[in-house]
Amino acid sequence: MEILLAVLGGAVAYTLASLRIMKQYERGVSFLLGKYWGTKGPGLIFVPAGFAHVRRVSLRIVAMDVPPQDVITRDNVSIKVNAVLYMRVKHPDVAIIEIEDYLFATSQLAQTTLRSVLGEVELDELLADREKINGILKTIVDQRTDTWGVEVSAVEVKDVDLPMEMKRAMARQAEAERERRAKVIAAEGEMQAAGKLTDAAAEMARSPGAMQLRYLQTLVEIATENNSTTVFPIPIDLLTPFMDLARRGGASLATAALAGTAETAGAKSLPERTGDALPDAERDRARERA
């Protein structure tokens, strides 16, 4: 009777020692005498002590930090880039049987893929189109880890560390671009203002009283500012008759000057011609006397 109780107690103790509890997010890959026995869990599972052992595998998504990598981009810019990788075990048995350490292997694969992919793109593309690069990284890593029973849900470039010289050059480029936009906007504003002023001038030309009203409005605006010096603008239309009179007077003076010059030239030429004719007449009278 005592032997039976001892055997029964030993069996109970062996059974209790062989029981394992798997959580909801865990699976147990069991091996019986070194041979794959099956994937168990979640809940209470039985693993014969001394004959079998179990490897626990978590099915939750793991956020893996990819260490900073020294990368030379396609346009020969040296940068440091780190990333984050999101992965989960899809097939626990494959992840345990096919590879020794799937976490370490996935991390190394992510580092090498990050260096190779970023070495084929330019810096501007890396900074402006990260979603495209993240998609390429995710596709390459996921294809390689699929045979390991690991599913990669995303690979995100987290930080890009640029050299100080490149930061200064990019800052100068951005400042020049801002100045160019400011000059273009100012030029467009001047062009629009010129068009509006042309329309306003045409409208005032059709109504002569508008210029006088505008003149009075300008005087009111100047008077409300309490200035010690008051400037009275004179419309150009008031000066136009005087300018025309001065222009006509100048033309008359020029005509008179030209006429006087011509008369003086004629008076000088007449004696010269008379003097030339006198010797001929005297010779004729001398011949008649002879």
C-alpha positions as CSV (number, residue, x, y, z in Angstrom):
1,M,0.0,0.0,0.0
2,E,2.8,2.4,0.8
3,I,4.5,1.5,-2.5
4,L,1.3,2.3,-4.4
5,L,1.0,5.6,-2.6
6,A,4.6,6.4,-3.4
7,V,4.1,5.6,-7.1
8,L,1.0,7.6,-7.2
9,G,2.7,10.5,-5.5
10,G,5.6,10.3,-7.9
11,A,3.2,10.3,-10.9
12,V,1.4,13.3,-9.6
13,A,4.7,15.1,-9.0
14,Y,5.9,14.2,-12.5
15,T,2.7,15.4,-14.0
16,L,2.8,18.7,-12.2
17,A,6.5,19.1,-13.2
18,S,5.5,18.5,-16.9
19,L,2.8,21.1,-17.0
20,R,3.4,24.5,-18.6
21,I,1.2,27.6,-18.9
22,M,1.3,29.6,-22.1
23,K,0.0,33.1,-22.2
24,Q,-2.4,34.3,-24.8
25,Y,0.3,36.0,-26.9
26,E,2.8,33.0,-26.5
27,R,3.2,29.7,-28.3
28,G,5.3,26.8,-27.2
29,V,7.4,24.9,-29.8
30,S,7.9,21.5,-28.2
31,F,10.5,18.9,-29.0
32,L,10.2,15.3,-27.8
33,L,13.5,13.5,-27.7
34,G,15.0,16.2,-29.9
35,K,12.3,15.9,-32.6
36,Y,9.7,18.5,-33.3
37,W,6.6,17.5,-31.5
38,G,4.3,20.4,-32.2
39,T,3.3,24.0,-31.4
40,K,1.3,24.3,-28.3
41,G,-0.6,27.0,-26.5
42,P,-2.1,29.2,-25.3
43,G,-3.2,27.9,-21.9
44,L,-2.1,24.8,-20.0
45,I,0.1,22.3,-21.9
46,F,1.8,19.1,-21.0
47,V,5.5,18.6,-21.8
48,P,7.0,15.4,-20.4
49,A,9.8,16.3,-18.1
50,G,13.1,14.7,-19.0
51,F,11.8,13.6,-22.4
52,A,10.7,16.9,-24.0
53,H,11.4,20.6,-23.7
54,V,9.6,23.7,-25.0
55,R,10.7,27.0,-26.5
56,R,8.5,30.0,-25.8
57,V,7.8,32.3,-28.7
58,S,6.0,35.7,-28.4
59,L,3.6,36.6,-31.2
60,R,3.4,40.3,-30.3
61,I,4.8,43.0,-32.6
62,V,8.3,43.9,-31.7
63,A,9.7,47.4,-32.3
64,M,13.4,46.9,-33.1
65,D,15.7,49.9,-33.2
66,V,18.2,49.8,-36.1
67,P,21.5,51.4,-34.9
68,P,22.8,54.4,-36.8
69,Q,24.5,53.5,-40.0
70,D,27.2,55.5,-41.9
71,V,25.8,55.8,-45.5
72,I,27.2,57.6,-48.6
73,T,24.4,58.6,-50.8
74,R,24.3,58.5,-54.6
75,D,25.4,62.1,-54.8
76,N,28.4,61.4,-52.5
77,V,27.0,62.9,-49.2
78,S,28.2,61.2,-46.0
79,I,25.3,60.9,-43.5
80,K,24.2,58.8,-40.5
81,V,20.8,57.2,-40.6
82,N,19.0,55.1,-38.1
83,A,15.6,53.4,-38.4
84,V,13.0,51.4,-36.6
85,L,11.6,48.0,-37.6
86,Y,8.3,46.5,-36.7
87,M,8.0,42.8,-36.8
88,R,6.2,39.8,-35.5
89,V,6.6,36.0,-35.5
90,K,4.1,34.5,-37.9
91,H,5.1,30.9,-37.8
92,P,6.7,30.0,-34.4
93,D,7.9,26.6,-35.4
94,V,9.8,27.9,-38.5
95,A,11.3,30.8,-36.5
96,I,12.8,28.3,-34.0
97,I,13.8,25.5,-36.4
98,E,15.0,27.4,-39.5
99,I,17.2,30.0,-37.8
100,E,19.2,30.2,-34.6
101,D,18.2,33.7,-33.4
102,Y,15.6,35.4,-35.5
103,L,15.7,38.7,-33.6
104,F,19.5,39.1,-34.2
105,A,19.3,37.9,-37.8
106,T,16.4,40.4,-38.6
107,S,18.4,43.2,-37.0
108,Q,21.5,42.5,-39.0
109,L,19.4,42.2,-42.2
110,A,17.8,45.5,-41.6
111,Q,21.1,47.2,-41.1
112,T,22.7,45.9,-44.3
113,T,19.5,46.6,-46.3
114,L,19.4,50.2,-44.9
115,R,23.0,50.8,-46.1
116,S,22.5,49.3,-49.5
117,V,19.2,51.0,-50.3
118,L,20.2,54.5,-49.1
119,G,23.4,54.2,-51.0
120,E,21.4,54.2,-54.3
121,V,19.3,57.3,-53.6
122,E,20.2,61.0,-53.5
123,L,20.0,63.1,-50.4
124,D,17.1,65.2,-51.7
125,E,15.1,62.1,-52.5
126,L,15.8,60.7,-49.0
127,L,14.6,63.9,-47.3
128,A,11.6,64.5,-49.6
129,D,10.3,61.0,-50.4
130,R,10.7,58.9,-47.2
131,E,7.5,57.0,-47.8
132,K,8.9,55.5,-51.0
133,I,12.2,54.5,-49.4
134,N,10.4,53.0,-46.4
135,G,8.3,50.9,-48.7
136,I,11.4,49.6,-50.5
137,L,13.1,48.8,-47.2
138,K,10.0,47.0,-45.9
139,T,9.6,45.0,-49.1
140,I,13.2,43.8,-49.2
141,V,13.4,42.9,-45.5
142,D,10.0,41.1,-45.5
143,Q,10.9,39.0,-48.5
144,R,14.1,37.8,-46.8
145,T,12.5,37.1,-43.4
146,D,9.5,35.3,-44.8
147,T,11.5,32.0,-44.9
148,W,12.3,32.5,-41.2
149,G,8.6,32.7,-40.2
150,V,8.9,36.4,-39.4
151,E,6.6,39.0,-40.8
152,V,7.9,42.6,-41.1
153,S,5.0,45.1,-41.0
154,A,7.0,48.3,-41.5
155,V,10.5,49.8,-41.7
156,E,10.7,53.6,-41.0
157,V,13.7,55.8,-41.4
158,K,13.8,57.6,-38.1
159,D,16.6,60.2,-38.2
160,V,19.0,61.5,-40.8
161,D,22.1,63.2,-39.3
162,L,23.7,65.6,-41.8
163,P,27.2,67.1,-41.6
164,M,27.3,70.7,-40.4
165,E,28.7,71.9,-43.8
166,M,25.7,70.3,-45.6
167,K,23.3,71.9,-43.1
168,R,24.8,75.4,-43.8
169,A,24.6,74.8,-47.6
170,M,21.0,73.7,-47.4
171,A,20.2,76.8,-45.2
172,R,21.7,79.1,-47.8
173,Q,19.8,77.3,-50.6
174,A,16.5,77.7,-48.6
175,E,17.3,81.4,-48.0
176,A,18.0,82.0,-51.6
177,E,14.8,80.3,-52.6
178,R,12.8,82.4,-50.2
179,E,14.4,85.6,-51.5
180,R,13.6,84.5,-55.1
181,R,9.9,83.9,-54.2
182,A,9.8,87.3,-52.4
183,K,11.1,89.1,-55.5
184,V,8.7,87.3,-57.8
185,I,5.8,88.1,-55.5
186,A,6.9,91.8,-55.3
187,A,7.3,92.0,-59.1
188,E,3.8,90.5,-59.6
189,G,2.4,93.0,-57.1
190,E,4.0,95.9,-59.0
191,M,2.6,94.6,-62.3
192,Q,-0.9,94.3,-60.9
193,A,-0.6,97.8,-59.3
194,A,0.6,99.2,-62.6
195,G,-2.4,97.7,-64.3
196,K,-4.8,99.1,-61.7
197,L,-3.2,102.6,-62.0
198,T,-3.5,102.4,-65.8
199,D,-7.2,101.6,-65.4
200,A,-7.6,104.4,-62.9
201,A,-5.9,106.9,-65.2
202,A,-8.1,106.0,-68.1
203,E,-11.2,106.4,-65.9
204,M,-10.0,109.8,-64.7
205,A,-9.3,110.9,-68.3
206,R,-12.9,110.2,-69.2
207,S,-14.1,112.4,-66.3
208,P,-12.0,115.7,-65.9
209,G,-13.6,116.4,-62.5
210,A,-12.3,113.2,-61.0
211,M,-8.7,114.6,-61.0
212,Q,-9.8,117.7,-59.0
213,L,-11.7,115.5,-56.5
214,R,-8.7,113.3,-56.1
215,Y,-6.6,116.4,-55.5
216,L,-8.9,117.6,-52.8
217,Q,-9.0,114.1,-51.2
218,T,-5.1,114.1,-51.0
219,L,-5.1,117.5,-49.3
220,V,-7.6,116.1,-46.7
221,E,-5.4,113.1,-46.0
222,I,-2.3,115.3,-45.6
223,A,-4.2,117.7,-43.3
224,T,-5.4,114.9,-40.9
225,E,-1.8,113.8,-40.1
226,N,-1.0,117.0,-38.2
227,N,2.2,117.6,-40.1
228,S,4.1,120.9,-39.7
229,T,5.0,120.8,-43.4
230,T,2.2,120.7,-46.0
231,V,2.8,119.6,-49.5
232,F,0.4,120.8,-52.2
233,P,0.5,118.6,-55.2
234,I,-0.1,120.5,-58.5
235,P,-1.9,118.5,-61.2
236,I,0.0,118.2,-64.4
237,D,-3.1,119.3,-66.4
238,L,-2.7,122.8,-64.9
239,L,0.8,123.1,-66.2
240,T,0.0,121.7,-69.7
241,P,-1.1,125.1,-71.3
242,F,2.1,126.9,-70.0
243,M,4.2,124.1,-71.3
244,D,2.6,124.4,-74.8
245,L,3.0,128.2,-74.8
246,A,6.7,127.9,-73.9
247,R,7.1,125.3,-76.6
248,R,5.5,127.5,-79.3
249,G,7.6,130.6,-78.1
250,G,10.8,128.6,-78.4
251,A,9.8,127.6,-82.0
252,S,9.1,131.2,-83.0
253,L,12.5,132.4,-81.6
254,A,14.3,129.7,-83.5
255,T,12.5,130.7,-86.8
256,A,13.4,134.4,-86.3
257,A,17.0,133.5,-85.6
258,L,17.3,131.4,-88.8
259,A,15.7,134.3,-90.9
260,G,18.2,136.9,-89.5
261,T,21.1,134.6,-90.4
262,A,19.9,134.3,-94.0
263,E,19.5,138.1,-94.4
264,T,23.0,138.8,-93.1
265,A,24.5,136.3,-95.4
266,G,22.7,137.9,-98.4
267,A,24.0,141.4,-97.5
268,K,27.5,140.3,-97.3
269,S,27.4,138.5,-100.7
270,L,26.1,141.6,-102.7
271,P,29.2,143.9,-102.3
272,E,31.4,141.0,-103.2
273,R,29.5,140.4,-106.5
274,T,29.5,144.2,-107.2
275,G,33.2,144.5,-106.6
276,D,33.9,141.7,-109.0
277,A,31.9,143.4,-111.8
278,L,33.6,146.9,-111.5
279,P,36.9,146.0,-113.3
280,D,35.0,144.6,-116.3
281,A,33.0,147.9,-116.8
282,E,36.1,150.1,-116.6
283,R,37.8,147.9,-119.2
284,D,34.8,148.4,-121.5
285,R,34.9,152.2,-121.2
286,A,38.6,152.3,-121.8
287,R,38.1,150.4,-125.0
288,E,35.4,152.9,-126.2
289,R,37.6,155.9,-125.6
290,A,40.4,154.3,-127.6
